[in-house]
Amino acid sequence: MNNKAFTLIELLVVVLIIGILASVALPQYQKAVWKSRTAQLYSSVQALSTAQETYFMANGNYATRFDELDLDFENLTPQTSIESPVVSSDDAIRGTNDMELIVNNGGSFVWSRGQFRRGPYLAAGITFVHKGDASLVGNMYCTEAVAKVSPAGKFCKNVMGISTTPTVSVGARFYKL
């Protein structure tokens, strides 16, 4: 008799091997997806901060609205922030369901910020500080809202690979990039 079929044990071994490979690959895939999203956010914040500095050079103060900036973010719609930062206009926050950009010019700090609106890294993102705490001004940071991102470093250490000690100010952890 010439049987050419797989035994149940052989099938179970194959399924087990596929399961092990998937359990190893999935976390790496998710990390790559978040790194890609963060790179896009970084690029957007960099463009936003450059537009803010250009506006400052021309006007002597920072913009309070997106429509004042020489920048096209038409694909982003006005939003209400997940964090309620101090902003000085109804066009200071634009975003999508997944992320938001903030022109923060209300209060003692002025920054250009991008952060995630949902997912495991809610309220974490990238910030350029234009004015405020002198030790932070003029630099780009990986940031985590203290009240929303726990434990400390969940985003900046796990996704960005930053191992420095953060500066904590205005309810956020700032990890210098």
Disulfide bonds with the S-S distance in Angstrom:
Cys142-Cys156 2.06
